[in-house]
């Protein structure tokens, strides 16, 4: 190619190249439209809101707040008790009766007093040493002394000095003619004056008698007229009466109540059977009766097995909470 043509061509090409670079406007950069950006922002906002409300709907409700604990304040000891406003409510609450048992049978009334029991030892008088051993038991017992025995006066005085309750074991006529009640016994055939004289003579054997219980007497105690005579005499001397209940038909305790003579009646005999097992069983019965009824009275006799059993029973009485008392204190 001739030189002038190459030059012309080169200029032409170079001219076109320069014109493309200097005269053409720069290409604008690509940006998303504004409407698309707004739509994207709204979508994101809607998604976040949807997630938030979905989480709130699945959350368990908050438990209700516990009420504040009442403020405990010490009672003002300077305020006299009758002026405190809460006392009437407390008093009325304490009078609410216990719920009835099934079947409509109410519970027995409760008492804050402990159960009480008394033990009377009959037939004392012939043996002074045996009487001393019963007087040395570690709880109160009542010693009942027959009149006109070898050591009747000594035993009554010993019991008094030892702080033991002592009563007259007054002989009375039994149902069986084969049984001998002993010297000075009261008989159905006696007049009122004879009965009173015999009672006075028996009581005069000791100044320390606090009361009387019957020795035998199953015939006498069934007769209300005779028991009225006997108990009127005891009332005049301010003595109490224990019905030994030698018969279930005895009227002694009933007449004593009518005359307002302080009186008791036997619940159990301890030693009709003198074996140790039988006596322990009777002592257990005494405890049960006292626990159910509140009081119980037993009569025993001066046997060695009875003495040993009563010595051993001291622990049982303590364990069961039985308050052992003299007979006259049983109903106090």
C-alpha positions in Angstrom: 0.0 0.0 0.0 1.3 3.4 -0.9 2.5 5.5 2.0 0.0 8.2 1.6 -2.9 5.8 1.7 -1.6 4.2 4.9 -1.3 7.6 6.5 -4.8 8.6 5.5 -6.2 5.4 6.6 -4.4 5.6 9.9 -5.7 9.1 10.4 -9.1 8.1 9.6 -9.0 5.2 12.0 -7.3 7.3 14.6 -9.8 10.0 14.1 -12.7 7.6 14.6 -11.1 6.3 17.7 -10.5 9.7 19.2 -14.0 10.9 18.3 -15.5 7.8 20.1 -13.5 8.6 23.2 -14.1 12.3 23.4 -17.5 12.9 22.0 -19.7 10.0 23.4 -21.4 10.4 26.9 -20.3 8.0 29.7 -22.6 5.1 30.2 -24.7 5.6 33.4 -24.4 3.0 36.3 -27.3 0.6 36.8 -29.4 1.4 40.0 -32.5 -0.4 41.2 -35.7 1.6 40.8 -37.0 3.4 43.9 -40.3 1.5 43.9 -38.5 -1.8 44.1 -36.5 -0.7 47.1 -39.6 0.5 49.0 -41.3 -2.8 48.2 -38.3 -4.8 49.6 -38.3 -2.7 52.8 -42.0 -3.3 53.4 -41.6 -7.0 52.8 -38.8 -7.2 55.4 -40.7 -5.2 57.9 -43.8 -7.3 57.4 -41.7 -10.5 57.9 -40.2 -9.3 61.1 -43.6 -8.3 62.4 -45.0 -11.7 61.5 -42.2 -13.5 63.3 -42.6 -11.3 66.4 -46.4 -11.8 66.7 -46.1 -15.5 66.1 -43.7 -15.8 69.1 -46.0 -13.8 71.3 -48.9 -16.0 70.6 -47.0 -19.2 71.6 -45.6 -17.7 74.9 -47.4 -19.0 78.0 -49.3 -16.4 80.0 -47.4 -15.1 83.0 -48.6 -16.6 86.4 -50.5 -14.2 88.5 -48.4 -12.4 91.1 -48.8 -14.0 94.6 -50.5 -11.7 97.1 -48.1 -10.1 99.5 -47.6 -12.1 102.8 -49.4 -10.5 105.7 -47.1 -8.6 107.9 -46.7 -10.4 111.2 -46.4 -8.2 114.1 -45.8 -9.0 117.7 -48.8 -8.4 120.0 -48.5 -5.4 122.1 -48.1 -6.7 125.6 -48.9 -3.3 126.9 -52.5 -3.7 125.8 -54.6 -5.6 128.3 -55.9 -8.9 126.9 -59.6 -8.1 127.2 -59.1 -5.0 124.9 -57.7 -7.0 122.0 -60.1 -7.2 119.1 -59.3 -10.8 118.1 -60.2 -12.4 121.4 -64.0 -12.8 120.7 -63.3 -14.7 117.4 -60.8 -17.0 119.1 -63.2 -17.7 121.9 -66.0 -18.6 119.6 -63.7 -20.9 117.5 -62.8 -22.9 120.6 -66.5 -23.6 121.3 -67.0 -25.3 117.9 -68.2 -28.9 118.8 -66.3 -31.9 117.4 -67.5 -33.5 114.2 -69.9 -36.3 114.8 -68.8 -39.9 114.4 -70.1 -42.0 111.4 -73.6 -43.0 112.2 -74.4 -39.7 114.0 -72.9 -40.7 117.3 -71.0 -37.6 118.6 -67.5 -37.9 120.1 -67.4 -37.7 123.9 -66.6 -34.3 125.3 -62.9 -33.8 125.7 -61.3 -32.5 128.8 -58.0 -31.0 129.5 -57.9 -32.8 132.9 -55.8 -36.0 133.0 -57.4 -39.4 133.5 -57.6 -40.4 137.2 -57.7 -43.7 138.9 -57.9 -44.8 142.5 -57.0 -48.1 144.2 -58.5 -49.2 147.5 -56.9 -52.0 149.5 -59.6 -53.8 151.5 -59.4 -56.2 154.5 -56.5 -54.6 156.3 -56.2 -55.1 160.0 -54.8 -58.6 160.8 -51.3 -58.0 159.3 -49.4 -54.8 160.1 -46.3 -55.5 157.9 -48.4 -56.2 154.8 -50.3 -52.9 155.4 -46.9 -51.1 155.6 -45.8 -52.5 152.3 -49.0 -51.3 150.6 -48.6 -47.9 152.2 -45.1 -47.7 150.7 -46.3 -47.9 147.1 -44.9 -45.0 145.0 -48.4 -43.5 144.3 -51.5 -42.8 146.4 -53.6 -45.7 147.5 -56.6 -45.8 150.0 -56.2 -48.2 152.9 -59.5 -49.7 154.1 -59.3 -51.1 157.6 -61.6 -53.7 159.2 -62.6 -52.8 162.8 -61.7 -54.9 165.8 -58.7 -56.6 164.2 -55.3 -57.1 165.9 -53.7 -54.1 164.2 -56.7 -52.0 163.1 -55.8 -49.0 165.2 -52.1 -49.2 164.4 -52.7 -49.5 160.7 -55.1 -46.5 160.6 -52.6 -44.4 162.6 -49.7 -45.5 160.3 -51.6 -44.7 157.2 -52.5 -41.3 158.6 -48.8 -40.5 159.5 -47.7 -41.7 156.0 -50.1 -39.3 154.4 -52.3 -42.2 153.1 -56.1 -42.0 152.9 -57.6 -44.4 155.4 -61.3 -45.5 155.5 -63.4 -47.9 157.6 -64.1 -51.3 155.9 -67.6 -51.7 157.6 -68.8 -55.3 157.8 -72.4 -55.8 156.5 -74.6 -58.9 156.1 -74.0 -60.9 152.9 -76.6 -62.9 150.9 -75.0 -66.2 151.8 -75.5 -67.3 155.4 -72.3 -69.4 155.2 -70.2 -66.3 154.9 -69.2 -64.5 158.1 -68.8 -60.8 157.8 -67.0 -60.5 161.1 -67.4 -58.7 164.4 -69.6 -55.7 164.5 -71.4 -56.4 161.2 -74.6 -54.6 160.4 -77.5 -57.0 159.9 -80.9 -56.6 158.2 -82.6 -57.7 161.4 -81.2 -54.7 163.3 -83.2 -51.7 164.2 -82.2 -48.2 163.1 -80.7 -47.5 166.5 -78.7 -50.7 166.6 -77.3 -49.9 163.2 -76.3 -46.4 164.3 -74.7 -47.7 167.5 -72.7 -50.3 165.5 -71.5 -47.7 163.0 -70.4 -45.4 165.9 -68.6 -48.2 167.7 -66.7 -49.1 164.5 -65.7 -45.6 163.7 -64.5 -45.0 167.2 -61.8 -47.6 166.7 -59.8 -44.8 165.0 -60.1 -41.0 164.7 -58.4 -41.0 161.2 -61.2 -42.5 159.0 -62.1 -40.3 156.1 -64.9 -42.5 154.7 -66.5 -45.9 154.7 -66.9 -48.8 152.2 -68.8 -52.0 152.8 -67.2 -55.3 153.6 -69.5 -58.0 152.0 -73.0 -56.6 152.5 -74.7 -57.9 149.4 -77.9 -58.4 151.4 -77.8 -55.0 153.2 -77.0 -52.8 150.2 -80.0 -54.0 148.3 -82.3 -52.5 151.0 -82.9 -48.8 150.3 -84.4 -48.2 153.8 -81.4 -49.6 155.6 -78.9 -47.8 153.3 -80.8 -44.6 154.1 -80.2 -45.1 157.8 -76.5 -46.0 157.3 -75.7 -43.1 154.9 -77.6 -40.5 157.0 -75.2 -41.4 159.8 -72.2 -41.0 157.5 -73.5 -37.7 156.3 -73.8 -36.4 159.9 -70.1 -37.3 160.4 -69.0 -35.7 157.1 -67.7 -39.0 155.7 -67.8 -40.2 152.1 -69.1 -43.6 151.0 -67.6 -46.1 148.5 -70.1 -48.8 147.3 -68.0 -51.9 146.9 -70.7 -53.2 144.6 -70.7 -56.8 146.0 -74.0 -57.1 144.1 -75.2 -55.5 140.9 -78.5 -54.8 142.8 -76.8 -52.5 145.3 -78.7 -49.3 146.1 -75.9 -47.9 148.2 -74.5 -45.4 145.7 -78.0 -44.4 144.5 -79.1 -43.5 148.0 -75.9 -41.7 148.7 -76.5 -39.5 145.7 -80.1 -38.8 146.8 -78.8 -37.8 150.3 -75.9 -35.8 148.7 -73.3 -37.9 150.5 -70.0 -37.8 148.5 -69.9 -41.3 146.9 -68.1 -43.6 144.5 -68.6 -47.1 143.3 -66.2 -49.8 142.4 -65.4 -50.5 138.7 -63.3 -53.6 139.0 -61.9 -56.1 141.5 -58.2 -56.5 140.9 -57.6 -60.0 142.5 -60.7 -62.2 142.4 -58.2 -64.4 140.5 -54.9 -64.1 142.5 -52.6 -65.1 139.7 -50.1 -62.4 138.6 -51.3 -62.5 134.9 -54.9 -62.1 136.0 -54.1 -59.1 138.2 -52.0 -57.5 135.5 -54.9 -57.9 133.1 -57.2 -56.2 135.6 -54.8 -53.3 136.1 -54.8 -52.9 132.3 -58.6 -52.8 132.4 -58.4 -50.1 135.1 -56.2 -47.9 132.8 -58.5 -48.4 129.9 -61.6 -47.4 131.9 -59.9 -44.3 133.2 -58.7 -43.4 129.7 -62.2 -43.7 128.2 -64.4 -42.4 131.1 -61.9 -40.1 132.8 -62.0 -41.9 136.2 -61.8 -45.4 137.4 -61.9 -47.2 140.8 -60.4 -50.6 141.7 -60.5 -52.6 144.9 -57.7 -55.1 145.8 -56.8 -57.1 148.8 -53.6 -57.6 150.8 -52.1 -60.5 148.8 -48.4 -60.7 147.8 -49.2 -61.1 144.1 -51.4 -58.0 144.3 -48.6 -56.0 146.0 -46.0 -57.0 143.4 -48.3 -56.3 140.5 -49.1 -52.8 141.9 -45.4 -52.1 142.4 -44.8 -53.0 138.7 -47.8 -51.0 137.6 -46.2 -47.7 138.6 -44.4 -47.5 135.3 -47.6 -48.3 133.3 -49.5 -45.5 135.1 -46.8 -43.0 134.2 -46.6 -44.2 130.6 -50.3 -44.0 130.1 -50.6 -40.6 131.8 -52.9 -41.9 134.6 -53.1 -39.6 137.6 -53.2 -41.9 140.6 -55.1 -40.3 143.5 -56.8 -41.0 146.8 -60.4 -42.1 146.5 -61.9 -38.9 147.8 -60.0 -36.9 145.1 -61.2 -39.0 142.2 -64.0 -36.7 141.2 -62.3 -33.4 142.0 
